[in-house]
Amino acid sequence: MTAENKGDFIKFIGTAGARFVVSRQLRASGGLWFELGGEKILVDPGPGSLVRCLNSRPKMDPAVLDGIILTHRHLDHSNDVNVMIEAMSDGGNKREGFLYGPSDVFAEPEPVVQVYVRSFLEKMDILKEGKEIKRPFFTLKTPVLHHHPVETYGLQFYLPYGNISLIADTAYFPELIEHYREADILIINVVIYKDDMPKRIYHLNLKQAKELIRGIKPELAILTHFGLSMLKEKPYLLARRLQEELKIRVIAANDGLKIPLNA
């Protein structure tokens, strides 16, 4: 994949998944920062996103954000959305930026996005299955409704030089492979090492992530959003093992990891 825009990158502000890793801050839960064609976009600003962005080196200043995207309403993905909207809009002094999210992030009686901050935004749009949003440098698509307790969508960024896809929280279903097959860079939320829970967990485990990578065949797969069981097994070792088995480049994200998109 070769980039036309030399400044494009992805930065992992946080790689925490599941409530215990988030509540103990064993990994940060700040979300993903994308710079694409000059636009700065924050995906899933969980608890501590504001602080983590400001403490990042170099600083990722929320005041310069062009937009925020929520894949779903759960707190580890949306906790800091309101303060980030305020930062993006200079405390509401100017209408600035966009917000995209599923319908239930705006829904009563418990809207994630508070009513008073909505007027600070230049644009809001509701994500749904098969949605396509055109931005100046890329097209955003949400190909399929994920299998999760709340309305959840993965993201596909179609750029002049390739496709970056995020498979957000979901239980495994085989159709994910077809929906994300065009990914050049595939980011996967892998919360569980192996699914040995007494009840169904609507998250991917490592074996299921392996099947997705094998079927999609991206140039690069990035594992993130780790729960306790994944951290205990050392994600970098698991990624190395997958790479050896699949003959596809696989890495495990860590907090602060920056992936240039011009290589």
C-alpha positions as CSV (number, residue, x, y, z in Angstrom):
1,M,0.0,0.0,0.0
2,T,1.5,3.3,-1.0
3,A,0.2,6.6,0.3
4,E,-0.4,9.8,-1.6
5,N,-0.7,11.9,1.5
6,K,2.6,11.7,3.4
7,G,1.2,12.9,6.7
8,D,-1.5,10.2,7.1
9,F,-1.3,7.9,10.2
10,I,-3.2,6.0,12.9
11,K,-2.3,6.5,16.5
12,F,-3.6,4.1,19.3
13,I,-4.5,6.5,22.1
14,G,-5.5,3.4,24.1
15,T,-5.7,-0.4,23.7
16,A,-7.9,-1.4,26.6
17,G,-10.9,-3.6,26.1
18,A,-13.4,-4.9,28.6
19,R,-14.4,-3.4,31.9
20,F,-11.7,-4.7,34.2
21,V,-8.8,-3.5,32.0
22,V,-10.5,-0.2,31.5
23,S,-11.5,0.4,35.2
24,R,-8.0,-0.5,36.4
25,Q,-6.3,1.3,33.5
26,L,-4.0,-1.6,32.8
27,R,-4.1,-0.2,29.3
28,A,-5.4,3.2,28.3
29,S,-8.9,3.6,26.9
30,G,-8.5,6.7,24.7
31,G,-9.5,5.3,21.4
32,L,-8.0,5.7,17.9
33,W,-6.7,8.9,16.3
34,F,-6.7,9.0,12.5
35,E,-5.1,11.7,10.3
36,L,-6.4,11.2,6.8
37,G,-5.8,13.7,4.0
38,G,-5.5,16.5,6.5
39,E,-8.6,15.5,8.5
40,K,-8.1,14.6,12.2
41,I,-10.6,12.1,13.5
42,L,-11.0,10.4,16.9
43,V,-12.7,7.0,17.0
44,D,-14.2,5.8,20.3
45,P,-13.0,8.2,23.0
46,G,-13.3,6.1,26.1
47,P,-12.4,7.0,29.7
48,G,-9.4,9.2,29.9
49,S,-9.3,10.0,26.2
50,L,-8.9,13.8,26.8
51,V,-6.0,13.4,29.2
52,R,-4.3,10.8,27.1
53,C,-4.5,12.9,24.0
54,L,-3.1,16.0,25.8
55,N,-0.3,13.9,27.4
56,S,0.6,12.2,24.2
57,R,4.0,13.0,22.7
58,P,3.7,14.8,20.4
59,K,0.4,16.2,21.9
60,M,-2.8,15.2,20.0
61,D,-4.7,18.4,20.6
62,P,-8.5,17.8,20.7
63,A,-9.0,21.5,19.7
64,V,-7.9,20.6,16.2
65,L,-10.1,17.6,15.7
66,D,-12.3,17.6,12.6
67,G,-14.7,14.9,13.8
68,I,-15.5,12.1,16.2
69,I,-16.9,8.6,15.4
70,L,-18.5,6.2,17.9
71,T,-18.8,2.6,16.9
72,H,-21.3,2.1,19.8
73,R,-22.5,3.5,23.1
74,H,-20.6,1.4,25.7
75,L,-18.6,3.5,28.1
76,D,-15.2,2.1,27.1
77,H,-15.9,3.6,23.6
78,S,-17.9,6.7,24.4
79,N,-17.2,8.0,27.9
80,D,-15.3,11.1,26.8
81,V,-17.3,12.0,23.8
82,N,-19.0,15.1,25.3
83,V,-15.8,16.7,26.7
84,M,-14.2,16.0,23.3
85,I,-17.0,17.8,21.5
86,E,-16.5,20.7,23.8
87,A,-12.8,20.7,23.1
88,M,-13.3,20.4,19.4
89,S,-15.7,23.3,19.4
90,D,-13.8,25.7,21.7
91,G,-16.2,25.1,24.5
92,G,-19.1,25.7,22.2
93,N,-17.9,29.1,21.1
94,K,-17.9,27.9,17.5
95,R,-19.9,25.3,15.6
96,E,-17.1,22.9,14.7
97,G,-16.6,19.3,13.6
98,F,-18.8,16.3,12.9
99,L,-20.0,13.4,15.0
100,Y,-21.1,10.1,13.5
101,G,-22.6,7.3,15.7
102,P,-25.4,4.7,15.8
103,S,-28.9,5.9,16.5
104,D,-28.9,4.8,20.2
105,V,-26.1,7.2,21.1
106,F,-28.7,10.0,20.7
107,A,-31.7,8.1,22.0
108,E,-33.7,8.8,25.2
109,P,-33.9,8.1,28.0
110,E,-30.1,7.7,28.3
111,P,-28.4,9.5,25.4
112,V,-24.6,9.2,25.4
113,V,-24.3,12.4,23.5
114,Q,-25.8,15.1,25.7
115,V,-28.3,17.4,24.1
116,Y,-26.5,20.7,25.0
117,V,-23.3,19.8,23.1
118,R,-25.1,18.8,19.9
119,S,-25.5,22.5,19.0
120,F,-21.7,22.8,19.1
121,L,-21.3,20.5,16.2
122,E,-21.3,21.5,12.5
123,K,-22.8,18.1,11.5
124,M,-24.2,15.0,13.0
125,D,-25.0,11.8,11.1
126,I,-26.4,8.5,12.2
127,L,-24.6,5.3,11.3
128,K,-26.5,2.3,10.0
129,E,-25.9,-0.9,8.1
130,G,-24.7,-0.1,4.6
131,K,-24.2,3.6,5.3
132,E,-21.8,5.6,3.1
133,I,-20.4,9.0,4.1
134,K,-18.2,11.0,1.7
135,R,-15.5,13.2,3.2
136,P,-13.1,15.4,1.1
137,F,-10.3,12.8,1.1
138,F,-12.0,9.5,1.9
139,T,-15.3,7.6,2.0
140,L,-16.5,6.1,5.3
141,K,-18.7,2.9,5.2
142,T,-20.3,0.9,7.9
143,P,-20.9,-2.4,6.1
144,V,-22.8,-4.5,8.5
145,L,-24.5,-4.5,11.9
146,H,-22.3,-6.3,14.4
147,H,-23.5,-8.9,16.8
148,H,-23.2,-7.0,20.1
149,P,-25.7,-6.1,22.9
150,V,-26.1,-2.6,21.6
151,E,-26.1,-1.2,18.1
152,T,-22.6,-1.5,16.8
153,Y,-20.8,-0.9,13.5
154,G,-17.3,-1.5,12.3
155,L,-15.7,1.2,10.1
156,Q,-14.2,1.1,6.6
157,F,-12.1,4.1,5.4
158,Y,-11.8,4.1,1.6
159,L,-8.8,6.2,0.7
160,P,-7.0,6.9,-2.6
161,Y,-4.3,4.5,-1.6
162,G,-6.3,1.7,0.0
163,N,-8.7,0.5,2.6
164,I,-8.4,0.7,6.4
165,S,-11.0,-1.3,8.3
166,L,-11.8,-1.6,12.0
167,I,-13.8,-4.6,13.2
168,A,-15.2,-3.2,16.3
169,D,-16.8,-5.2,19.2
170,T,-18.8,-8.2,17.9
171,A,-19.4,-11.9,18.3
172,Y,-18.0,-13.9,15.5
173,F,-20.1,-14.5,12.4
174,P,-18.7,-15.8,9.1
175,E,-20.1,-13.0,7.0
176,L,-17.6,-10.6,8.6
177,I,-15.0,-12.0,6.2
178,E,-16.9,-10.9,3.1
179,H,-17.9,-7.6,4.5
180,Y,-14.2,-6.7,5.3
181,R,-12.4,-8.5,2.6
182,E,-11.2,-5.3,0.9
183,A,-9.1,-4.3,3.9
184,D,-5.4,-3.5,3.3
185,I,-5.0,-2.6,7.0
186,L,-7.3,-4.5,9.3
187,I,-7.7,-3.5,13.0
188,I,-9.5,-6.0,15.1
189,N,-10.8,-5.7,18.6
190,V,-9.7,-8.9,20.3
191,V,-11.0,-8.9,23.9
192,I,-10.7,-12.6,24.8
193,Y,-7.9,-15.1,24.6
194,K,-10.2,-18.1,24.3
195,D,-14.0,-18.3,24.8
196,D,-14.4,-20.6,27.8
197,M,-17.0,-18.5,29.6
198,P,-20.2,-20.1,30.9
199,K,-22.3,-17.6,29.0
200,R,-22.0,-16.2,25.5
201,I,-19.6,-13.3,25.2
202,Y,-20.2,-10.9,22.3
203,H,-16.6,-10.3,21.7
204,L,-14.0,-11.9,19.4
205,N,-11.4,-14.3,20.8
206,L,-8.0,-15.0,19.4
207,K,-9.0,-18.1,17.4
208,Q,-11.8,-16.1,15.7
209,A,-9.5,-13.2,15.0
210,K,-7.2,-15.7,13.3
211,E,-10.0,-16.9,11.1
212,L,-10.9,-13.4,10.1
213,I,-7.3,-12.6,9.2
214,R,-6.9,-15.8,7.3
215,G,-10.1,-15.1,5.3
216,I,-9.6,-11.4,4.7
217,K,-5.9,-11.5,3.9
218,P,-4.9,-7.9,4.7
219,E,-1.4,-6.6,4.1
220,L,-1.3,-5.8,7.9
221,A,-3.5,-6.9,10.8
222,I,-3.4,-5.1,14.1
223,L,-4.8,-6.6,17.2
224,T,-6.1,-4.2,19.9
225,H,-8.8,-3.7,22.6
226,F,-7.4,-6.3,24.9
227,G,-9.2,-7.9,27.9
228,L,-7.5,-9.5,30.9
229,S,-7.1,-12.9,29.4
230,M,-5.3,-11.4,26.3
231,L,-3.0,-9.3,28.4
232,K,-2.0,-12.4,30.5
233,E,-0.9,-14.2,27.4
234,K,1.2,-11.2,26.1
235,P,-0.4,-9.8,23.0
236,Y,2.9,-9.3,21.2
237,L,3.7,-13.0,21.5
238,L,0.3,-14.0,20.2
239,A,0.6,-11.6,17.3
240,R,4.0,-13.1,16.4
241,R,2.5,-16.6,16.5
242,L,-0.3,-15.6,14.2
243,Q,2.1,-14.0,11.8
244,E,4.2,-17.2,11.7
245,E,1.1,-19.4,11.1
246,L,-0.7,-17.2,8.6
247,K,2.3,-15.7,6.7
248,I,0.5,-12.4,7.0
249,R,2.0,-9.4,8.9
250,V,0.3,-9.2,12.3
251,I,1.2,-6.9,15.2
252,A,-0.3,-6.2,18.6
253,A,-1.0,-2.5,19.3
254,N,0.3,-0.9,22.5
255,D,-0.7,2.5,23.9
256,G,0.8,5.2,21.8
257,L,1.6,3.0,18.8
258,K,1.7,5.1,15.6
259,I,1.2,3.5,12.2
260,P,2.3,5.7,9.3
261,L,0.3,5.2,6.1
262,N,2.9,6.1,3.7
263,A,5.0,2.9,3.8
